[in-house]
Amino acid sequence: MFVSNKKLIVIVLAFVFLTCGCATTGDYYKSESYKECERLQESAKRFIENRVIVEPQIIDKSGFYAGEKVMKVVRKRVGVLNCPHATADKIEFVVWIYFEPPFSGIIEGGDNRVKYDPVNTVFLKPTMTITGRTFDNVYPKYANEDNFLRVDFDGEKVRFINKSDSFLQILSVSVYYNEEIFSFGLDKGNKKFLPLSPQSTTKEAIPLLPYLGYNVKRMSEYRNLSKSSAMQKTIRFGFAVKYEVNGQEKTFYKLNDYNLYEVIKSLYKL
């Protein structure tokens, strides 16, 4: 019977493999060397999670730090070395250190490469200088009135109070925040929204934030703000309200000046 060269080679290799006692892939995963490699992988994992200790030196230049958590640590292995290629001298990690919001600043020693050490604990001592803090939705409390209408705002919700003995209807509202102005109507079709009976108030306070435009919302956000900077800033904030009473349109318009630090201190209970 004629046998081709390719078939002959396959038959010879199969015979050699069966008679030489060579290990299969399955045999490797059962071997002691593979188990040793797995133990190394587990040891490296425990090392980066438990024996790479980050002890930051925190320097506060913001004036807002009061012992809160300010550090975020990211630990990641460099490359992927699976068994049987993983050896102790090839295992390496990167450890990145960041500021945890809402704080920001400068970090010295925030980018680290750490080699696996089977015995010793590694200590990283970055210097974290806090330069500022982020504050969102900074709106001052506000209360003002004219002869007919009073406007109360608690920093989140606004309430309208009819001081008069006549029916009053709110037609539109404008919010002033420094140089930004955003106006929104309260009409629904031909029906006036928010009618107020004599000597009455809105049944429920109205959340202001959903009505505000992007520019006013952006104005209320302060990034990397320090206490000294906040103490020097002023917020000009207030309302203009177009309303109708006794068949006549009137305008309520009053703005107040606020110190930014005092507003933040009140809102955030600093």
Secondary structure, DSSP 8 states (H G I E B T S, - for coil): ----HHHHHHHHHHHHHHHHT---HHHHHTSHHHHHHHHHHHHHHHHHHHSEEE--EEEE-SS--SS---EEEEEEESS---TTT--GGG-EEEEEEEE-TTEEEEEES-EEEEE--SS--EEE--EEEEEEEEE-S----EEEE-SSEEEEE-SSEEEEEE-SSS-EEEEEEEEEETTEEEEEE--BTTB-SSEE-TT-B-SS-EESGGG--HHHHHHT-EEEE-HHHHHT-EEEEEEEEEEEETTEEEEEEEEEEEEHHHHHHHHHT-
